[in-house]
Amino acid sequence: MKTRTGLIVGGCLLMAYAVVGALTDTDVAPGGVLLFLAAVLVGHDVAWMAAVLAVGVALTRVPPLYRPTIRTAVLTAAAVTVVGLPLALGFGRAADNASVLPLPYGRNLAAVLLVVAATTLLVCVVRRRQAVRNPKDPPSGVR
């Protein structure tokens, strides 16, 4: 409980510091800041949360034996995609500078996602075999 209280107090202090800094900075346009905050709110609550809830509903169809593994794979794939997709799409690439984003990020993103999928498949196969061998023992992670 003390950790949570410390994190809440620390977060509030950081937010207060940011608000004071934004209000006292002469170069900050309040309208732009409010527009940005509204866009972040809409993007998070409308688009991202709707997608997360849809995936959560879809995961209820997964058998309980595989659910923790699939959930971990989906979270990992989402995190890797959020980080890697801007690079794969070439945001920030300059046509006159070949050293900016020089790697094949699209291929590499696909490779990482395939590794996540293959690892997930392997773990699910191992869990299935363990469940077949010991039908009376509940598999780990299933409640």
Secondary structure, 3 states (H helix, E strand, C coil): CHHHHHHHHHHHHHHHHHHHHHHHCCCCCHHHHHHHHHHHHHHHHHHHHHHHHHHHHHHCCCCCCCHHHHHHHHHHHHHHHHHHHHHHHCCCCCCCCCCCCCCCHHHHHHHHHHHHHHHHHHHHHHHHHHHHHCCCCCCCCCC
